Amino acid sequence: MVTLSPRTVSDHVALAEIELCGELMIAASAAIGERLSADRIDEVLDVKVTAERTTVPRQAEQRG
């Protein structure tokens, strides 16, 4: 018998990480060449780099 525990914050973090890894794998499989460029990885992960700092949107913001 499997006992399920209530979801915790770390569950949400783990699911977000799995989702991002999936997005990277999809991009890598569609890429021409052996590797994704750093710019393409930033684009897939929706990372915004400015002169002052790097921002990454939260998963909840992307889902609406």
N, C-alpha and C positions, 0 to 999 in steps of 0.2 A: 504494500500500500504506500502511496506517495502522499506526503503531507505538504500542502502548499502554504507558504508563508505569505503574509501580506506584502504588497510591493513596497519597496523602500526607494529612497532617493538614488541609491546606487543602481537599482534596477533601471531607472530612467536613463541614467548616464550610460550604462552598458548598452541599452537598446539604441541610444543615439550613436554610440561608437560603432555598433554593428551596422546601422544604417549608413553611416559615412563610409565605412569600409566597403559596403556593397556598392555605393555610388562610385568609389574609386575603381573597383573591379570592373564595373560596367564601362567606365571611361577607358580603362586600360585595354579592355578587350576590343574596343572600337578604335583605338589609336593606331596610327600608322607609325611604324618604327618600334624600337624595343622599349622605350621608356616614355613616361609622361613628363613634360617639362614642368618646372616649378610653377610657371604661370598657369598652366592647364590644371595642375593640382589645386592651386588657389581658386581657380574658377569653379571647379567641381565642388570644392568644399565651401564655396561662397565666402571666401576670406577677402576682406577689403584691407589693403595696405595703404596707409597714408604716411606722410612725412613724420607724423607724431607718434602713431601707434597702429597696431593691427587689431581689427575687430572681426569677430566671428559671430554671426547671428545665432540666437538660441533656437533650438528645434521647434519649440512651441510657436515662435513668431513665424516660421516658415509654413507651418501647418494651418495657420489662421485661426 
